[in-house]
Amino acid sequence: MSDLNKALGDISSIRRQMARSTEFRGYGPATLCATGAFAIIAAGAQGMWLSDPSHHIAAYLATWVSTAVVSAALIGTQMHTRTRRIHSGMADEMIRMAAEQFLPSAVAGALLTVVLMVFAPNVLWMLPGLWQITFGLGIFSSCRFLPRPMLVAGAWYLAAGLVCIALGDARAFSPWAMGIAYGGGQLLVGAILQITREEADDEA
């Protein structure tokens, strides 16, 4: 029995090593572009119905947190089905690896939101920039198993977040501070995935 357990452990270790050295193809370009469209729609809705978000923080947060939740649910659902189709036998390892790379930045963004709301509401204007920076760090962390050009998307989010913070006041709550950052960023991510995969298929 010990030999069997050792063999199963060795197989599991080999699968993990293979997953770490394999490019993750569970993210669908069309789905990521759709989440970019969601961000642009949310920005348009904010512009129409929330003229002064700095004095209606709850409505502002509801708009963007709900957009993030819907987008994450769409990406997660599609990633699960796509990974099982493309990576088949290594699907569980690939999904676990993707979650381990990106989840810390998502948790950090959520915790920052709670901490600023409870303990430092006077600097809540920093939230859009902090969200974008943590999202960019998540992309940078994930680049080890994504196409190399994805670094450009990480740099986009980092730069967008720094610009928001540089505004230094309630202008960071502008609908397009989020709409341009996430709309453009997700469309960029989708385009990078589509282009690099077409190039890989051509080479194959």
C-alpha positions in Angstrom: 0.0 0.0 0.0 2.9 2.4 0.8 4.3 1.8 -2.7 0.9 2.6 -4.2 0.6 5.8 -2.1 4.1 6.8 -3.2 3.3 6.2 -6.8 0.1 8.3 -6.6 2.0 11.1 -4.9 4.7 11.0 -7.6 2.0 11.2 -10.3 0.3 14.1 -8.5 3.7 15.9 -8.2 4.4 15.4 -11.9 1.0 16.7 -12.9 1.6 19.9 -10.8 5.0 20.4 -12.4 3.4 20.0 -15.9 0.7 22.5 -15.0 3.3 25.0 -13.9 5.1 24.7 -17.2 2.0 24.8 -19.4 0.5 28.0 -20.7 -3.0 28.4 -19.2 -5.7 28.7 -21.9 -8.7 28.7 -19.7 -9.4 32.4 -20.2 -11.6 33.0 -23.2 -10.8 36.2 -25.2 -14.5 36.9 -26.0 -15.5 36.5 -22.3 -12.8 39.0 -21.2 -13.9 41.4 -23.9 -17.4 41.1 -22.6 -16.3 42.1 -19.1 -14.7 45.1 -20.6 -18.0 46.0 -22.2 -19.7 45.6 -18.8 -17.3 48.1 -17.3 -18.1 50.6 -20.1 -21.8 50.1 -19.6 -21.4 50.6 -15.8 -19.5 53.8 -16.4 -22.3 55.0 -18.7 -24.9 54.1 -16.1 -22.9 55.9 -13.4 -22.6 59.0 -15.5 -26.4 59.1 -16.1 -27.7 58.3 -12.7 -25.0 59.2 -10.2 -23.9 62.8 -10.8 -22.0 63.2 -7.5 -20.6 59.8 -6.4 -18.4 61.3 -3.7 -21.5 62.0 -1.7 -23.2 58.8 -2.6 -20.5 56.3 -1.9 -22.8 53.4 -1.2 -24.4 53.7 -4.7 -20.9 54.1 -6.3 -19.7 50.9 -4.5 -22.8 49.0 -5.4 -22.4 49.9 -9.1 -18.8 48.7 -9.3 -18.8 45.9 -6.9 -21.8 44.3 -8.6 -20.1 44.8 -12.0 -17.0 43.1 -10.6 -19.0 40.2 -9.2 -20.9 39.6 -12.4 -17.7 39.8 -14.4 -15.9 37.4 -12.0 -18.8 34.9 -12.1 -18.8 35.0 -15.9 -15.0 34.5 -16.2 -15.0 31.8 -13.5 -17.8 29.8 -15.2 -16.3 30.0 -18.6 -12.8 29.3 -17.3 -14.1 26.1 -15.6 -15.7 24.7 -18.7 -13.0 25.9 -21.1 -10.2 24.5 -18.9 -11.8 21.1 -18.7 -12.2 21.1 -22.5 -8.7 22.3 -23.4 -6.5 21.0 -20.5 -8.6 17.9 -19.8 -6.5 15.7 -17.5 -4.7 18.6 -15.9 -7.8 20.8 -15.6 -8.0 20.7 -11.8 -4.3 21.6 -11.4 -4.5 24.4 -14.0 -7.6 26.0 -12.3 -6.0 25.8 -8.9 -2.8 27.4 -10.3 -4.8 30.2 -11.9 -6.7 30.8 -8.6 -3.5 30.8 -6.6 -1.9 33.4 -8.8 -4.8 35.9 -9.1 -6.9 35.4 -5.9 -4.5 37.2 -3.5 -4.9 40.5 -5.4 -8.7 40.1 -5.5 -8.8 39.5 -1.7 -6.4 42.5 -1.2 -8.7 44.7 -3.2 -11.8 43.6 -1.2 -10.0 44.1 2.1 -8.8 47.6 1.1 -12.4 48.5 0.4 -13.6 47.4 3.8 -10.7 49.0 5.7 -11.1 52.4 4.0 -14.9 52.4 4.4 -14.6 51.6 8.1 -11.5 53.4 9.2 -10.6 56.0 6.6 -13.7 57.2 4.8 -12.0 60.5 4.1 -9.6 58.9 1.6 -12.2 56.7 -0.2 -11.4 58.6 -3.3 -8.2 56.4 -3.5 -10.3 53.3 -4.0 -10.5 53.3 -7.8 -6.8 53.7 -8.1 -6.1 51.0 -5.5 -8.5 48.6 -7.2 -6.7 49.1 -10.5 -3.2 48.7 -9.0 -4.1 45.5 -7.2 -5.8 44.2 -10.4 -2.6 45.0 -12.3 -0.5 43.2 -9.7 -2.8 40.1 -10.1 -2.1 40.2 -13.8 1.7 40.5 -13.3 1.5 37.5 -10.9 -0.4 35.5 -13.5 2.0 36.3 -16.3 4.2 33.3 -15.5 1.6 31.0 -17.2 0.1 33.5 -19.6 1.5 34.9 -22.9 4.4 37.3 -22.3 2.6 40.3 -23.9 0.2 40.1 -21.0 2.7 42.3 -19.1 1.4 45.2 -21.2 -2.1 44.7 -19.7 -0.6 44.6 -16.2 1.3 47.8 -16.9 -2.0 49.4 -18.2 -3.8 48.7 -15.0 -0.8 49.9 -12.9 -0.5 53.1 -14.8 -4.3 53.8 -14.7 -4.3 53.3 -11.0 -1.4 55.6 -10.4 -3.2 58.3 -12.6 -6.3 58.0 -10.4 -4.4 58.4 -7.2 -2.4 61.3 -8.7 -5.7 63.2 -9.2 -5.7 63.5 -5.5 -9.4 64.2 -5.0 -13.0 63.2 -5.8 -12.2 63.4 -9.6 -11.0 59.8 -9.1 -14.7 58.9 -8.8 -15.4 59.9 -12.4 -17.2 57.1 -14.2 -14.6 57.0 -16.8 -11.8 56.6 -14.3 -13.1 53.1 -14.0 -14.8 52.8 -17.4 -11.6 53.5 -19.4 -9.3 51.6 -17.0 -11.3 48.4 -16.9 -13.1 48.7 -20.2 -9.9 49.3 -22.1 -7.9 46.9 -19.9 -10.2 43.9 -20.4 -10.4 44.6 -24.1 -6.6 44.7 -24.2 -6.4 41.4 -22.3 -8.9 39.7 -24.7 -7.0 41.1 -27.7 -3.7 39.8 -26.4 -5.0 36.3 -25.8 -6.7 36.2 -29.2 -3.6 37.4 -31.1 -1.1 35.2 -29.3 -3.3 32.1 -29.7 -3.7 32.7 -33.4 0.0 33.0 -33.7 0.6 29.8 -31.7 -2.0 28.0 -33.9 -0.3 29.3 -37.1 3.1 28.0 -35.8 1.6 24.7 -34.9 
